[in-house]
Amino acid sequence: MSCTTILVGKKASYDGSTIIARDDDSGSGRYDPKKFVVVAPQEQPRHYRSVLSHVEIDLPDNPCRYSIVPNVLPNRGILAEAGVNERNVAMSATETIAVNERVLAADPLVALQSADEANGKPETPGGIGEEDIITLILPYVSTAREGVKRLAELLETYGTYESNGIIISDVDEIWYVETIGGHHWIARRVPDDKCAIIPNQLGIDYFDFDDAFSDAREFMCSADLQEFIETHHLGRAAGTQGGMNGGHCNPRIVFGTATAKDHIYNTPRAWYMYRYLDPADAENLTPESDDIPWCLEPENAVTVEDVDFLLGSHFEGTPYDPYGTQGTEESRHRYRPIGINRTGHMVAMQIRPYAPVESRSIMWISYGSGAFTTSAPFYANVDDTPAYLRDTMPEVSTDCLYWTNRLIATLADAHFYETSNAVEGFSEDVRSFGHRLVERTDDALAIAGATDAPSVTARLAAANDEMAEYLRSRNTKLLGDVLYTSSNLMHNSFAMSDRWN
C-alpha cells in the first residue's frame, strides 16, 4: 500500500483556501516517473476502455479542459492521480485503503475475469479503479458535490476492483469518498475548520445517516447502506442494532481493518500528522493507536509549507526518524515514514476564494522523495504546461524535473547531515520565489484588468514557465552541491594530506 493524504478546510487554512494534498507513492520496489500535462476537450476520449480492468464506458460529449499529474508510462493506464479542471474543481485519486473480510464477502470487488476459451467463456471486465477515476469524473463536474454524485453513479453501475479513498474539492467544500466493497460507498465533507488525515486506512470515524438521507449537508452514501450493514451483520458496536447508534455509526469499525501491519505501516503516519497539527490533543495518542481521529482542529492555521513538510516528513524529532540520532537502530526503522523513497509526486491543490475564477486554482507540485525537495506553485487553468515538468522521459535524464530530483535524493540520502543545509536552502528559495511569483502574477492580472480567457491563460502559462525555469536553475545548482559533497565523502577517497595527519 502507498500514499498519504492531508485535507485542509477553508477555515483551517492560512488564507481561506481549500487545500487537498496527497503523496502518490509507488508500490514497493517500483518508481513511476511523473509528468504535468493538460488534457484539452478534444483529447478527452468519448469511449473509454480501462487498461487494467478492460471496463468500457461511453463518456459525455461535453468535457472541459483539465490539468493532471499522471504516470509517464502507459502500462497501467492513465493514472491521472491529481488534477484541477477549468471550473476550479480538484481531485486526488486515490488513497489506497482496506476493508475487512466481512465487507468483501457481502459485496465482492469486481475483478477482471479472463476468458476461458476451452469452455467457451468470454472475458468479464472488472470495475473502475485508480487508473480511471479522475479521467471519468473531473472533466464533467462543476462542483465537488457533483463529483461525488458522478463517482457514486459509476461505482454503483460498474463497481470497483480495489478499495480506495477519493478526494474532490472546490472553493467551498472538500469531500472524501471511501469505497465499501465492490459497489458501496460513503462520503463525508471535511468540516471547514478542520483538517483530515488519511494514511492508507479506511479513515472516516463518524457517519450520520440522518443527514445523509435528508439534507446531505455533511454526509452521503449508497442508498441501501443501512440495510447492507444490517443484512450482513457488519455492525460491531456493543448494544447497538446493526452497528447503528441513534442514526450514526463508526465506519472505521464497521468496514475497516485494525491489524498488526496497520500499526507498522499506517497509524504511525496519522499519529505524526496529528501530533504536528494539534499537539495538545495528541498527548494521549501513540504511533499504534487505533482511535486517532479522522479530522482535527489545528492549533494554528495550516499553510502550504505545513502540508509540504508533513508529506515529506520522516518522524523528525522522535526516536522513529530513520535519519535521526534518538532511539535505537531498531526504533529508527520501526515504522513506515510519510516521506518515503518511492514517492512519485506530491500535489497540493489550493483553490483560493479571493482570486478571480480564471486564476483561482494553484497546483503545488513536487516530484520524488519529499525529504529532499519541495513543492512549487503552478497555475492550473492553462492550455499547456512547462516542458521541464511535462516532458519527463522514461530514461534517466537531467533535462527534466523528475529525474533531477530523484538523483539529488539518492545522493543526499547517503550523506543526510552533510547535505541537509543545501537541501533546506533549496526548499526555502523555491517556496519564497513561488509565493512572490504568485503574488506578482495576481497583481499583474488585477492591474491589467484582463477578462478575456485567452489573455489570462497566456499570462498564467508565462508564470508557470518562469517557475519552471527557476526550478531548473536551482535544481541544477543543488545537484552540483550534493554531488560535490557526496564525491568528497566517497569511501575510496584518498589524499597525501590524509596520510600525514
C-alpha positions in Angstrom: 0.0 0.0 0.0 1.1 3.6 -0.5 0.1 7.3 -0.4 -0.7 9.8 2.4 -3.4 12.4 2.4 -4.0 15.8 4.1 -7.2 17.8 3.6 -7.5 21.4 4.9 -10.9 23.1 5.2 -11.2 26.7 4.2 -11.4 28.0 7.8 -8.4 25.9 8.9 -6.1 27.2 6.1 -4.0 30.3 6.4 -5.7 32.2 3.6 -9.3 30.8 3.4 -8.4 28.3 0.6 -9.5 24.7 0.5 -6.3 22.6 0.2 -6.2 18.9 -0.7 -2.8 17.2 -0.9 -1.5 13.7 -1.4 1.7 11.8 -1.8 1.5 9.5 -4.7 3.8 6.6 -3.7 4.6 3.7 -5.9 4.4 0.2 -4.7 7.5 -1.4 -3.0 10.4 -1.7 -5.4 8.8 0.4 -8.1 9.4 4.1 -9.1 6.9 5.6 -11.5 8.1 8.7 -13.4 5.6 11.6 -13.4 4.6 14.4 -15.7 2.4 17.6 -15.6 0.1 17.9 -18.6 -3.1 19.5 -19.8 -6.0 17.5 -21.3 -7.9 19.6 -23.9 -11.6 18.7 -24.5 -10.8 17.3 -28.0 -8.2 15.0 -26.4 -10.7 13.5 -23.9 -12.0 10.1 -25.0 -15.7 9.7 -25.8 -15.5 6.0 -25.4 -13.2 4.8 -22.6 -11.5 1.4 -22.1 -9.5 0.7 -18.9 -6.1 -0.9 -19.4 -6.2 -2.9 -16.2 -9.9 -3.9 -15.9 -11.0 -3.7 -19.6 -14.2 -2.0 -18.5 -15.7 0.1 -21.3 -17.7 3.3 -20.7 -19.3 5.8 -23.0 -18.5 9.3 -21.9 -20.4 12.6 -22.3 -19.6 14.8 -25.3 -19.1 17.9 -23.2 -15.8 17.6 -21.3 -13.9 20.7 -20.1 -10.1 21.2 -20.0 -8.2 19.9 -17.0 -4.6 19.7 -15.8 -3.3 16.4 -14.3 -0.1 14.9 -13.0 -0.2 11.3 -14.3 2.4 8.5 -14.8 4.7 8.8 -17.8 4.5 5.1 -18.7 1.1 4.0 -20.0 1.4 0.3 -19.0 -1.1 0.7 -16.2 -3.4 3.2 -17.9 -3.6 6.9 -17.4 -3.4 7.1 -13.6 -4.1 10.8 -13.6 -3.6 10.9 -9.8 -4.1 14.7 -9.2 -6.0 17.2 -11.3 -7.9 20.5 -11.4 -10.4 21.4 -14.1 -11.1 24.8 -15.6 -14.2 25.1 -13.4 -11.9 25.0 -10.3 -12.8 21.5 -9.2 -9.9 19.5 -7.9 -9.4 15.8 -7.4 -6.9 13.5 -5.9 -7.3 9.8 -6.6 -6.6 7.6 -4.9 -5.7 6.9 -1.3 -5.4 3.1 -1.1 -7.4 1.8 1.9 -8.6 -1.6 3.1 -12.0 -3.0 4.1 -12.5 -6.1 6.2 -13.3 -9.6 5.0 -17.0 -9.5 6.1 -17.5 -6.5 3.7 -15.6 -8.2 0.9 -17.8 -11.3 1.4 -21.0 -9.3 1.3 -20.1 -7.1 -1.7 -17.1 -8.6 -3.5 -14.7 -6.5 -5.5 -15.3 -6.5 -9.2 -12.2 -8.1 -10.7 -11.4 -8.8 -14.3 -12.1 -12.4 -15.2 -10.1 -13.7 -18.1 -11.7 -15.6 -20.9 -11.8 -19.4 -20.7 -11.6 -20.4 -24.4 -11.7 -24.1 -23.6 -15.1 -23.8 -22.0 -16.4 -21.0 -24.3 -16.5 -18.4 -21.6 -15.8 -14.8 -22.7 -13.8 -12.3 -20.7 -15.7 -10.4 -18.0 -14.5 -6.8 -17.4 -13.7 -5.6 -13.9 -14.8 -2.4 -12.3 -13.2 1.0 -12.2 -10.1 1.9 -10.2 -7.3 4.4 -9.5 -6.3 4.2 -13.2 -9.7 5.5 -14.3 -11.4 7.7 -11.7 -10.1 11.2 -12.5 -10.5 10.7 -16.2 -14.1 9.6 -15.8 -15.2 12.4 -13.4 -13.1 15.6 -13.4 -13.9 16.8 -17.0 -17.7 16.7 -16.4 -18.3 18.3 -13.0 -18.7 21.9 -11.8 -18.7 21.4 -8.0 -17.3 18.9 -5.6 -20.8 17.6 -4.8 -21.4 16.9 -8.4 -18.1 14.9 -8.5 -19.3 12.8 -5.5 -22.6 12.0 -7.3 -20.9 11.1 -10.6 -18.4 8.9 -8.8 -21.3 7.2 -6.9 -23.2 6.5 -10.1 -20.1 4.9 -11.7 -19.4 2.8 -8.6 -22.9 1.6 -8.4 -23.1 0.8 -12.2 -19.6 -0.7 -12.8 -18.2 -1.5 -9.4 -14.6 -1.3 -8.4 -11.8 -3.9 -8.2 -10.0 -2.2 -5.3 -10.6 -0.2 -2.1 -9.9 3.5 -2.4 -10.3 6.9 -0.9 -11.1 9.7 -3.4 -10.9 13.4 -2.7 -12.9 16.1 -4.5 -12.9 19.8 -3.7 -14.0 23.2 -4.9 -13.6 26.6 -3.4 -16.2 26.0 -0.7 -16.1 22.3 0.1 -13.9 19.2 0.4 -15.5 15.8 0.1 -13.8 12.5 0.9 -15.3 9.3 -0.5 -14.4 5.8 0.6 -15.4 2.7 -1.4 -17.1 -0.1 0.6 -16.7 -3.4 -1.1 -17.4 -3.6 -4.8 -20.3 -1.2 -5.2 -21.0 0.6 -1.9 -19.5 3.9 -0.8 -19.6 6.6 1.9 -18.7 10.3 1.7 -18.0 12.9 4.3 -17.5 16.6 3.9 -14.4 17.9 5.7 -15.6 20.4 8.3 -14.5 23.9 7.3 -12.5 24.5 10.5 -10.7 21.1 10.4 -8.1 19.0 8.7 -8.4 15.4 7.8 -5.5 13.0 7.7 -5.6 9.6 5.9 -2.7 7.1 5.9 -3.8 4.0 3.8 -6.6 3.1 6.2 -10.4 3.4 5.9 -10.4 6.6 7.9 -13.9 8.1 8.4 -14.8 7.5 12.0 -18.2 9.1 12.3 -21.1 8.9 9.9 -24.6 10.5 10.3 -27.2 8.5 8.4 -30.0 11.0 9.3 -28.1 13.8 7.5 -27.1 11.5 4.6 -30.7 10.6 3.9 -32.1 14.1 4.3 -30.2 17.3 3.5 -26.8 15.6 2.9 -25.1 18.7 4.2 -22.1 16.7 5.6 -22.6 13.1 4.6 -23.6 11.0 1.6 -23.7 7.2 1.0 -25.2 4.4 -1.0 -28.9 4.4 -0.8 -29.0 0.9 0.8 -26.0 1.2 3.1 -28.0 0.8 6.3 -29.7 -2.3 5.1 -26.4 -3.6 3.8 -24.9 -3.2 7.3 -27.8 -4.9 9.0 -28.3 -7.7 6.5 -24.7 -8.8 6.6 -24.2 -8.2 10.4 -21.4 -5.7 9.9 -22.1 -3.6 13.0 -19.8 -4.3 15.9 -20.6 -1.6 18.4 -21.9 -3.3 21.6 -25.6 -2.7 22.4 -26.5 -1.3 19.0 -28.8 -2.5 16.3 -26.8 -3.5 13.2 -24.0 -1.1 14.1 -26.4 1.9 14.3 -26.4 4.1 17.4 -29.0 6.8 17.2 -28.8 7.1 13.4 -25.0 7.2 13.2 -22.1 4.7 13.2 -18.3 4.5 13.1 -17.4 3.3 9.6 -13.8 2.6 10.6 -15.1 -0.1 13.0 -17.9 -1.4 10.8 -16.0 -1.6 7.5 -12.3 -1.1 8.2 -9.3 -3.0 9.5 -7.0 -2.7 12.5 -4.2 -5.2 12.2 -0.6 -5.5 13.4 0.5 -4.4 10.0 -1.6 -1.2 10.3 0.4 -0.4 13.4 3.7 -0.6 11.4 2.6 1.0 8.2 -0.4 3.2 8.7 -1.3 4.5 12.2 2.2 5.9 12.9 1.8 8.3 9.9 -1.6 9.5 11.2 -0.1 9.9 14.7 2.8 12.1 13.4 0.5 14.4 11.4 -1.9 14.7 14.3 1.0 15.4 16.7 2.2 18.2 14.4 -1.1 19.8 13.7 -2.8 19.5 17.2 -0.1 18.7 19.7 -2.2 19.3 22.8 -4.9 16.8 21.8 -2.3 14.3 20.6 -0.7 13.8 24.0 -2.6 10.5 24.8 -2.1 9.1 21.3 0.7 6.7 20.3 2.0 5.6 16.9 0.0 2.4 17.3 -3.3 3.9 18.5 -6.4 2.7 16.6 -8.5 5.6 17.6 -6.6 8.5 16.0 -9.4 10.9 14.8 -10.0 11.3 11.1 -10.2 15.0 11.4 -8.9 17.6 13.9 -8.9 21.3 14.5 -5.4 22.5 14.0 -3.6 24.6 16.7 -2.6 27.1 14.1 -3.9 27.9 10.6 -2.3 25.5 8.1 0.0 26.7 5.4 1.3 25.2 2.2 4.6 24.9 4.0 3.0 22.8 6.7 1.5 20.4 4.1 4.8 20.3 2.3 6.7 19.4 5.4 4.3 16.8 6.6 4.0 14.9 3.3 7.8 14.8 3.1 8.4 14.1 6.8 10.1 11.1 8.4 9.2 11.3 12.1 11.6 14.2 12.8 12.1 14.9 16.5 11.2 11.4 17.5 13.0 8.1 18.1 11.5 6.8 14.8 13.4 9.1 12.4 15.5 6.9 10.0 17.9 9.8 9.7 17.8 10.7 13.4 20.0 10.2 16.4 17.4 9.5 19.0 16.3 6.0 20.0 17.9 2.9 18.7 18.8 1.4 15.3 15.6 -0.7 15.6 13.3 2.2 16.6 14.6 4.4 13.8 13.3 1.8 11.3 10.3 0.6 13.2 7.6 2.5 11.2 6.9 3.5 7.6 7.7 7.2 7.3 5.4 9.6 5.3 8.1 10.9 3.0 9.5 7.7 1.5 12.0 6.8 -1.2 9.3 5.7 -3.7 7.2 8.9 -3.6 6.5 9.8 -7.3 5.0 13.2 -6.6 3.2 15.3 -4.0 0.5 17.6 -5.3 -1.3 20.1 -3.1 -4.3 21.7 -4.8 -5.2 25.1 -3.4 -8.4 26.8 -4.5 -8.3 30.5 -3.5 -11.6 32.3 -2.8 -10.0 35.8 -3.1 -8.7 35.2 -6.6 -10.7 35.6 -9.8 -12.1 32.3 -11.1 -9.7 32.3 -14.1 -6.6 32.2 -11.8 -8.2 30.7 -8.7 -6.5 27.2 -8.6 -2.9 26.5 -8.0 -1.2 23.1 -8.0 1.8 22.9 -5.7 3.9 20.2 -7.3 7.0 18.3 -6.3 8.5 15.2 -7.8 10.4 12.5 -6.0 11.1 11.9 -2.3 9.7 14.8 -0.2 12.6 14.8 2.3 14.9 16.1 -0.4 12.8 18.5 -2.4 9.9 20.9 -2.1 6.8 21.9 -3.9 6.4 24.8 -6.4 3.2 26.6 -7.5 1.8 26.2 -10.9 -1.5 27.7 -12.1 -3.9 25.0 -13.2 -6.0 26.9 -15.7 -3.7 26.8 -18.7 -3.5 25.3 -22.2 -0.1 23.8 -21.8 2.5 23.1 -19.1 6.3 23.8 -18.9 8.4 21.2 -20.7 10.6 20.8 -17.6 7.7 19.1 -15.8 5.8 17.9 -18.9 8.4 16.1 -21.0 9.6 13.5 -18.4 11.3 10.7 -20.2 11.2 7.0 -19.1 15.0 7.0 -19.0 17.1 8.9 -16.5 17.9 12.4 -17.7 18.8 15.8 -16.0 16.7 17.6 -18.7 13.5 17.2 -16.6 12.5 17.8 -13.0 11.5 14.3 -12.1 14.8 12.6 -12.7 16.9 15.5 -11.4 15.0 15.3 -8.1 15.4 11.5 -7.9 19.2 11.8 -8.5 19.5 14.5 -5.8 17.6 12.4 -3.3 19.6 9.3 -3.8 22.9 11.2 -3.4 21.8 13.2 -0.4 20.3 10.2 1.4 23.7 8.6 1.8 25.1 11.8 3.4 21.9 13.3 5.0 23.5 15.7 7.5 26.3 16.8 5.3 23.9 17.8 2.5 20.9 19.0 4.7 21.9 22.7 4.6 21.9 22.6 0.8 18.6 20.9 0.6 17.0 23.2 3.1 18.4 26.3 1.3 16.9 25.0 -1.9 13.5 24.5 -0.4 13.4 27.9 1.1 14.5 29.5 -2.1 11.9 27.7 -4.2 9.0 28.3 -1.9 9.9 32.0 -1.5 10.2 32.5 -5.2 7.0 30.7 -5.7 5.0 32.8 -3.3 6.5 36.0 -4.8 5.7 34.8 -8.3 2.1 34.1 -7.5 1.6 37.4 -5.8 3.3 39.2 -8.7 1.2 37.4 -11.3 -2.1 38.0 -9.4 -1.2 41.7 -9.1 -0.4 42.0 -12.8 -3.7 40.4 -13.7 -5.6 42.8 -11.4 -3.8 45.8 -12.9 -4.3 44.7 -16.4 -7.9 44.0 -15.8 -7.8 41.2 -18.2 -11.1 39.5 -18.6 -10.8 37.6 -21.8 -9.8 33.9 -21.2 -7.0 33.7 -23.8 -5.2 36.6 -22.3 -5.5 35.4 -18.7 -4.5 31.8 -19.7 -1.4 33.1 -21.6 -0.3 35.1 -18.5 -0.7 32.1 -16.2 1.3 30.0 -18.6 4.0 32.6 -18.7 4.2 32.5 -14.9 4.4 28.7 -14.9 7.2 28.8 -17.4 9.1 31.3 -15.1 8.6 29.0 -12.2 9.8 26.0 -14.1 12.9 27.9 -15.4 13.8 28.9 -11.8 13.3 25.3 -10.7 15.6 24.1 -13.5 18.3 26.6 -12.5 18.0 26.0 -8.8 17.8 22.2 -9.1 21.0 22.2 -11.2 22.8 24.1 -8.5 21.5 21.7 -5.8 22.6 18.7 -7.8 26.0 20.2 -8.2 26.3 20.9 -4.5 25.1 17.5 -3.4 27.3 15.8 -5.9 30.4 17.7 -4.7 29.7 16.9 -1.1 29.0 13.2 -1.8 32.1 12.9 -4.0 34.3 14.2 -1.2 32.8 11.5 1.1 33.3 8.5 -1.1 34.8 5.5 0.6 37.7 5.3 -1.8 38.8 8.9 -1.3 42.5 9.5 -0.5 44.9 12.4 -0.4 48.5 12.6 0.8 47.4 15.0 3.5 45.2 12.3 4.9 48.1 10.0 5.3 50.3 12.5 7.3 47.6 13.8 9.7 
